[in-house]
Amino acid sequence: MKKRLFAFFVALFIMFIPCIVMAQQVSIAYVDIGRVIMESDKGKQAKKTMDEEITKIRKELSSKQEELQKLKDSIDKQGAALKPEAREEKQKLYNKKLKDYQNLENEYQGDMQQKIAEFEQNLVKDIMEVIKKIGEKEKYTIILQRHPAIILYATPGIDITDKVIEAYNKQAKETTKK
């Protein structure tokens, strides 16, 4: 009888374990990291810096392209009047400048992609630290990244993106003061 009673209480306890575990508060939130990057002060500054560099590069490439066009127009206009050797020499010069322009364009494009990746990597690293601090402070069980493939539906009440932007901006201001 005592064994049956003991077995009954053990079985009852085992049945209630999931209820006890589920009684713990589960707190879930999500963050739109892309929005944090675009709307945070550091993100805006990084975008401004990138835009300025891109504008500078475009101006330089545009002037080189104009130079190429002038050389090509010169070859086309003087083509019949030039001796074959002189025309061939100008054509070689044009081809060399065109190749240099294309190499420069590819180099700039690679550099910009690398700089953008570095900026994003640094921003995301800092943002992840802010998210972790918020998660610990507000005792979230899990914080997810807002992405259509991951979160199909979520109520706006669990979106902490604005909190993250605010905390990230505050951290950035404190860092620049030091």
Secondary structure, 3 states (H helix, E strand, C coil): CHHHHHHHHHHHHHHHHHHHHHCCCCCEEEECHHHHHHHCHHHHHHHHHHHHHHHHHHHHHHHHHHHHHHHHHHHHHHCCCCCHHHHHHHHHHHHHHHHHHHHHHHHHHHHHHHHHHHHHHHHHHHHHHHHHHHHHHCCCCEEEECCCCCCCCCCHHHECHHHHHHHHHHHHHHHHHC
